[in-house]
Amino acid sequence: MSDNHQEPRAKSRRAGYSRLAQTAVQQTTLRVREMHSAIASMPFSILRRVPLLAGPARLVQAAHDAISAAVYSVIKHSSGGLFAATDLIEHRYSAASPYKPPGRFASGLRSALNGAFGDHLAAGNSRLAIDMALHADGAVLTLDDGALSAAFPDASDRLCIFVHGLGCDPYCWQPAADATASGSHFGLGLSSDLGYTPLYLSYNTGLPIEENCAQLAILVEKLLAAWPQPLNRLVVVGHSMGGLIALGACDKATAEQMEWVRVPSMIICLGSPLRGSPVERLGHLTNSVLNLSRVTLPLGKIAAARSQGVKDLRFGPGARCAGSGSHTIAFRFLGASLAENVDHPVGEFLGDGLVPLSSAIAHEIEGDVETARVGRLGHMAIVNDARVYRQIRDWVAAQDRDERPAEH
């Protein structure tokens, strides 16, 4: 069985960075033109009401509109020609080595673009749109028996899948080269300490969260069907939006009675906005205010262009798991705060800078559920913090001990 990330699909993608830049420039130019027109029309509309000035005002406005239209047309067509040439160069360069994996910088840039405009990239069939895939040692995995057996000759019966957050990529789970002693590589830690094989998910974070949840549920089902040996443990660690994706995939798999939810599993959410992100709520409010005025309406259009994945973070789906079907899944929620005292109201208010503590550890799940809080920690630092890793390791190790068959 092969996954959804085949080379022919990647080749069919047509638009890259140059086309994206062209679209950005032309859309920005259009918005500026709209603002220019809205601002300029205000004094002309006043002058046209004055009897002696109405005629001259119409002539001046006509000249003004003709000149501005010509200027914006030149900008549009000149930028179109320039970016068309650079797109041709980019296409020829990528065709020379189409499957070379991107470096950390290139991967981060592409992931950031997907976070901001990923749904638009996917709708436009851009080769910048990220297809959901699992990675190991920097390579995309093909989910069939032969490929996985070759990639993992000593496959473990324990898997851990790491799901990154909005605008990030699998590299985020690797501490930077200049990281201090407090940095921790969660995947390598679980591998050496508890015998888990770490895999890393990449996905288009700009797509609707519900769509990514459905894709992940199916992808995990394919993975378990093709894994070289039967699994005894499955752990999914999701950071920020990644936690919401993991929970939603669990919902989907449980509702459709997929096999992977019958494996003893644990879903760990790190700084996930289960009750939504106040940052996105502020963005929505700002967008609404900009739409109130004709002058600022073009800015409102720019703000509204943010991806559906970002918009879905406004309220959050709530932490829940579908009740239909049987499953053996444990749920763990970890929240962070910039304040040292996580129990102080200030610590709750600050949260990790993006997600309040109450949103990160909220849940409506009955059964095997635990929560934890960590102080002096920002949102993006959660994925490499040694204290967070120790908490993950303790949770996973405790479940392994509890489910180990008793010796006679």
VMD Tcl script that draws the C-alpha trace (Angstrom):
set ca {
  {0.00 0.00 0.00}
  {1.43 3.42 -0.88}
  {0.58 6.71 0.67}
  {-0.88 9.83 -0.89}
  {2.49 11.46 -1.56}
  {3.56 10.08 -4.89}
  {6.13 11.74 -7.13}
  {3.77 12.25 -10.11}
  {1.53 14.40 -7.94}
  {4.46 16.55 -6.89}
  {5.45 16.99 -10.58}
  {1.94 18.17 -11.50}
  {2.20 21.14 -9.18}
  {2.59 24.29 -11.27}
  {3.07 27.41 -9.15}
  {6.04 28.10 -6.89}
  {7.58 30.97 -4.95}
  {7.69 33.30 -7.97}
  {3.99 32.95 -8.71}
  {3.18 33.36 -5.04}
  {5.25 36.56 -4.91}
  {3.52 37.80 -8.06}
  {0.11 37.19 -6.53}
  {1.14 38.94 -3.32}
  {2.46 42.00 -5.17}
  {-0.55 42.28 -7.46}
  {-3.08 41.74 -4.66}
  {-1.31 44.32 -2.51}
  {-1.28 46.74 -5.44}
  {-5.01 46.16 -5.92}
  {-5.71 46.84 -2.25}
  {-3.60 50.02 -2.35}
  {-5.48 51.13 -5.44}
  {-8.80 50.55 -3.69}
  {-7.66 52.61 -0.68}
  {-6.33 55.33 -2.98}
  {-9.66 55.46 -4.80}
  {-11.66 55.54 -1.56}
  {-9.57 58.34 -0.08}
  {-9.47 60.39 -3.31}
  {-13.21 60.11 -3.89}
  {-14.02 61.81 -0.59}
  {-12.87 65.38 -1.47}
  {-14.14 65.02 -5.07}
  {-17.61 64.03 -3.83}
  {-17.68 67.18 -1.67}
  {-16.49 69.46 -4.48}
  {-19.11 68.08 -6.87}
  {-21.84 69.39 -4.54}
  {-20.60 73.00 -4.92}
  {-22.42 74.56 -7.90}
  {-19.51 76.52 -9.40}
  {-16.94 73.79 -8.74}
  {-18.92 70.73 -9.82}
  {-17.84 70.83 -13.47}
  {-14.11 71.43 -12.87}
  {-14.13 68.83 -10.09}
  {-15.45 66.18 -12.50}
  {-12.73 67.03 -15.03}
  {-9.98 66.88 -12.41}
  {-11.33 63.62 -11.03}
  {-11.46 62.10 -14.52}
  {-7.83 63.08 -15.13}
  {-6.81 61.80 -11.71}
  {-8.55 58.45 -12.26}
  {-7.00 58.03 -15.72}
  {-3.47 58.75 -14.48}
  {-3.77 56.49 -11.41}
  {-5.26 53.67 -13.50}
  {-2.33 53.89 -15.90}
  {0.20 53.82 -13.06}
  {-1.35 50.77 -11.39}
  {-1.66 49.02 -14.76}
  {2.06 49.51 -15.38}
  {2.86 48.07 -11.94}
  {0.63 45.06 -12.56}
  {1.96 44.18 -16.00}
  {5.63 44.88 -15.27}
  {5.56 42.77 -12.11}
  {3.72 40.04 -14.03}
  {6.44 39.86 -16.67}
  {9.25 39.90 -14.11}
  {7.75 37.14 -11.97}
  {6.86 35.05 -15.03}
  {10.55 35.04 -15.96}
  {11.67 34.14 -12.45}
  {9.02 31.41 -12.30}
  {10.49 29.86 -15.45}
  {13.96 29.90 -13.90}
  {12.61 28.39 -10.66}
  {10.76 25.66 -12.54}
  {13.85 24.66 -14.51}
  {15.97 24.62 -11.36}
  {13.49 22.46 -9.44}
  {13.15 20.10 -12.42}
  {16.87 19.42 -12.28}
  {16.59 18.01 -8.74}
  {12.84 17.67 -8.02}
  {13.10 15.29 -5.06}
  {15.99 16.82 -3.17}
  {14.74 17.35 0.40}
  {14.70 21.01 1.45}
  {16.99 22.30 4.18}
  {15.79 23.69 7.47}
  {15.47 27.28 6.22}
  {13.63 26.37 3.00}
  {11.35 23.97 4.85}
  {10.58 26.60 7.48}
  {9.76 29.23 4.86}
  {7.45 26.87 2.99}
  {5.74 25.81 6.22}
  {5.21 29.43 7.26}
  {3.61 30.19 3.89}
  {1.34 27.16 4.28}
  {0.32 28.34 7.73}
  {-0.67 31.77 6.42}
  {-2.13 30.84 3.01}
  {-2.07 27.03 2.82}
  {-5.69 26.62 1.79}
  {-5.19 29.08 -1.08}
  {-2.00 27.27 -2.16}
  {-3.81 23.92 -2.16}
  {-6.79 25.32 -4.07}
  {-4.42 26.80 -6.66}
  {-2.54 23.50 -7.05}
  {0.70 25.21 -6.04}
  {3.77 23.06 -5.64}
  {4.36 25.00 -2.43}
  {1.32 23.36 -0.80}
  {2.44 20.66 1.62}
  {0.97 17.17 1.36}
  {0.52 15.31 4.62}
  {3.32 12.77 5.09}
  {5.30 10.95 7.75}
  {9.06 11.46 8.01}
  {11.92 9.55 9.58}
  {15.54 10.73 9.50}
  {14.51 13.57 7.21}
  {13.01 11.30 4.52}
  {9.34 10.91 3.56}
  {8.05 7.42 4.29}
  {6.19 5.33 1.74}
  {3.51 3.40 3.60}
  {3.81 -0.08 2.16}
  {5.17 -3.27 3.73}
  {8.34 -3.48 1.67}
  {9.37 0.15 2.03}
  {8.80 0.22 5.80}
  {10.58 -3.10 6.31}
  {13.58 -1.74 4.41}
  {13.53 1.57 6.30}
  {13.11 -0.12 9.71}
  {14.86 -3.54 9.66}
  {14.71 -3.63 13.47}
  {11.24 -2.15 13.76}
  {9.99 -1.56 17.29}
  {6.50 -2.54 18.41}
  {6.16 0.97 19.86}
  {5.60 4.07 17.78}
  {5.51 7.77 18.63}
  {4.23 10.29 16.08}
  {5.09 13.97 16.54}
  {2.64 16.53 15.06}
  {3.91 20.11 14.76}
  {1.89 23.28 15.16}
  {0.76 26.15 12.94}
  {3.34 27.28 10.39}
  {5.97 24.81 11.65}
  {7.59 21.66 10.26}
  {9.25 18.46 11.57}
  {12.49 20.39 12.16}
  {10.85 22.16 15.10}
  {11.29 19.00 17.21}
  {15.07 19.25 16.85}
  {16.80 21.65 19.26}
  {18.83 24.34 17.52}
  {22.57 23.77 17.30}
  {23.21 26.60 19.77}
  {20.56 25.38 22.26}
  {21.48 25.40 25.92}
  {21.60 22.36 28.17}
  {17.87 22.79 28.80}
  {17.10 21.74 25.20}
  {15.79 18.24 24.60}
  {15.09 16.10 21.53}
  {11.85 14.33 22.43}
  {12.04 11.72 19.67}
  {15.57 10.59 20.44}
  {14.75 10.59 24.15}
  {11.74 8.30 23.82}
  {13.74 6.05 21.52}
  {16.68 5.60 23.89}
  {14.72 5.66 27.16}
  {11.61 3.65 26.30}
  {12.25 1.96 22.96}
  {9.80 3.98 20.84}
  {10.38 4.58 17.13}
  {9.83 8.31 16.46}
  {8.08 9.47 13.29}
  {7.35 13.08 12.36}
  {4.29 14.40 10.55}
  {4.35 17.24 8.03}
  {1.09 18.78 6.86}
  {-0.49 21.92 5.45}
  {-1.44 23.88 8.57}
  {-3.46 26.36 6.50}
  {-6.09 23.78 5.59}
  {-9.23 23.52 7.74}
  {-8.43 21.67 10.97}
  {-11.22 19.18 10.33}
  {-9.70 18.25 6.96}
  {-6.29 17.62 8.52}
  {-7.90 15.52 11.26}
  {-9.53 13.26 8.69}
  {-6.29 12.92 6.72}
  {-4.29 12.01 9.83}
  {-6.80 9.36 10.94}
  {-6.51 7.62 7.56}
  {-2.72 8.02 7.44}
  {-2.24 6.38 10.84}
  {-4.53 3.53 9.79}
  {-2.35 2.96 6.71}
  {0.80 3.15 8.81}
  {-0.33 0.49 11.26}
  {-1.50 -1.81 8.47}
  {1.93 -1.65 6.80}
  {4.17 -1.58 9.89}
  {6.61 -4.55 9.90}
  {5.23 -5.99 13.13}
  {2.07 -5.67 15.25}
  {2.06 -2.59 17.43}
  {1.73 -2.79 21.20}
  {1.91 0.95 21.87}
  {1.13 4.15 19.98}
  {1.84 7.66 21.29}
  {0.88 10.82 19.40}
  {2.43 14.08 20.63}
  {0.90 17.25 19.20}
  {2.11 20.80 19.77}
  {-0.38 23.68 19.56}
  {-2.56 23.08 16.47}
  {-0.95 19.63 16.25}
  {-2.71 18.62 19.46}
  {-6.06 19.64 17.99}
  {-5.28 17.60 14.88}
  {-4.39 14.56 17.01}
  {-7.61 14.83 19.04}
  {-9.72 15.30 15.92}
  {-8.07 12.30 14.27}
  {-8.94 10.26 17.34}
  {-12.55 11.43 17.03}
  {-12.64 10.43 13.38}
  {-10.98 7.04 13.92}
  {-13.24 6.20 16.85}
  {-16.40 7.18 14.99}
  {-15.41 5.05 11.98}
  {-14.13 2.18 14.15}
  {-10.62 2.21 12.73}
  {-8.17 -0.35 13.99}
  {-5.54 2.03 15.37}
  {-7.73 3.25 18.21}
  {-7.82 -0.33 19.52}
  {-4.05 -0.24 20.08}
  {-3.13 0.98 23.58}
  {-2.49 4.62 22.76}
  {-1.79 7.98 24.32}
  {-2.59 11.43 22.90}
  {-0.39 14.18 24.39}
  {-1.31 17.82 23.69}
  {1.35 20.45 24.37}
  {0.09 24.03 24.55}
  {-2.94 23.28 22.36}
  {-5.67 25.97 22.26}
  {-8.53 23.67 23.19}
  {-10.78 26.62 23.95}
  {-9.38 28.76 21.17}
  {-6.62 31.31 20.86}
  {-7.18 34.92 22.01}
  {-4.70 36.00 19.33}
  {-6.99 34.78 16.55}
  {-10.04 36.25 18.30}
  {-8.23 39.60 18.30}
  {-7.41 39.10 14.61}
  {-11.08 38.46 13.85}
  {-12.12 41.59 15.79}
  {-9.53 43.68 13.95}
  {-10.78 42.32 10.63}
  {-14.36 43.24 11.56}
  {-13.37 46.79 12.52}
  {-11.45 47.30 9.27}
  {-14.54 46.29 7.30}
  {-16.61 49.11 8.84}
  {-15.05 51.86 6.73}
  {-14.76 52.15 2.96}
  {-11.24 53.51 3.40}
  {-10.01 50.61 5.54}
  {-12.05 47.93 3.75}
  {-9.09 46.98 1.50}
  {-7.03 46.31 4.62}
  {-9.88 44.15 5.87}
  {-9.66 42.11 2.67}
  {-5.95 41.56 3.28}
  {-6.62 40.44 6.87}
  {-9.41 38.13 5.71}
  {-7.01 36.35 3.34}
  {-5.43 34.47 6.25}
  {-5.88 30.72 5.98}
  {-8.87 28.75 7.23}
  {-6.53 26.83 9.51}
  {-5.70 30.08 11.33}
  {-9.36 31.09 11.48}
  {-10.26 27.72 13.00}
  {-8.14 28.61 16.03}
  {-10.56 31.40 16.96}
  {-12.64 29.27 19.34}
  {-11.01 25.85 19.16}
  {-12.90 22.57 18.93}
  {-12.76 21.75 22.62}
  {-10.93 18.70 23.92}
  {-13.15 15.72 23.41}
  {-13.12 12.26 21.91}
  {-16.02 10.57 20.15}
  {-17.83 8.23 22.48}
  {-18.83 5.65 19.90}
  {-16.81 2.48 19.62}
  {-14.27 1.04 22.01}
  {-10.78 2.44 22.42}
  {-7.86 2.22 24.82}
  {-6.62 5.79 24.58}
  {-5.17 7.89 27.38}
  {-5.19 11.68 27.13}
  {-2.56 14.06 28.52}
  {-2.66 17.86 28.40}
  {0.26 20.15 29.22}
  {0.03 23.91 29.48}
  {2.81 26.45 29.93}
  {3.06 29.94 31.38}
  {5.58 32.72 31.03}
  {5.20 33.29 34.78}
  {7.15 31.20 37.25}
  {4.11 30.56 39.46}
  {1.63 28.77 37.21}
  {-1.04 28.79 39.93}
  {-1.07 32.58 40.23}
  {-3.82 34.45 38.31}
  {-1.10 36.34 36.43}
  {0.33 33.03 35.27}
  {-3.06 31.99 33.96}
  {-3.55 35.34 32.22}
  {-0.15 35.30 30.53}
  {-0.23 31.64 29.55}
  {2.60 30.76 27.22}
  {2.23 34.04 25.35}
  {-0.22 32.63 22.81}
  {-2.39 30.10 24.63}
  {-3.83 30.63 28.16}
  {-3.35 27.83 30.66}
  {-7.08 27.25 30.95}
  {-7.31 26.71 27.19}
  {-4.34 24.32 27.12}
  {-5.54 21.96 29.85}
  {-9.32 22.14 29.36}
  {-11.04 18.85 28.65}
  {-14.42 17.15 28.77}
  {-13.12 13.60 28.62}
  {-13.91 10.92 31.13}
  {-11.43 8.15 31.77}
  {-7.65 8.16 31.69}
  {-6.90 11.90 31.63}
  {-4.10 13.87 33.30}
  {-2.88 17.45 33.07}
  {0.37 19.25 33.91}
  {1.64 22.84 34.04}
  {5.12 24.22 33.42}
  {6.28 27.72 34.33}
  {8.81 30.08 32.78}
  {8.14 28.69 29.33}
  {6.96 30.27 26.07}
  {4.76 28.69 23.42}
  {7.41 27.84 20.82}
  {9.94 26.65 23.41}
  {7.61 23.86 24.58}
  {8.79 21.48 21.83}
  {12.40 21.34 23.08}
  {12.12 21.92 26.83}
  {13.77 19.30 29.04}
  {11.09 19.62 31.74}
  {8.38 18.97 29.15}
  {10.26 15.90 27.91}
  {10.56 14.51 31.45}
  {6.80 14.89 31.87}
  {6.13 13.13 28.56}
  {8.54 10.33 29.45}
  {6.94 9.88 32.87}
  {3.45 9.72 31.39}
  {4.44 7.19 28.73}
  {6.54 5.08 31.11}
  {3.71 4.96 33.66}
  {1.27 3.71 31.04}
  {3.77 1.08 29.88}
  {4.15 -0.18 33.46}
  {0.41 -0.21 34.11}
  {-0.30 -2.25 30.96}
  {2.64 -4.68 31.28}
  {1.37 -8.24 31.85}
  {1.85 -9.45 35.40}
  {4.65 -11.99 35.90}
  {3.84 -15.41 37.39}
}
mol new
graphics top color blue
foreach p $ca { graphics top sphere $p radius 0.5 }
foreach p [lrange $ca 0 end-1] q [lrange $ca 1 end] { graphics top cylinder $p $q radius 0.2 }
display resetview
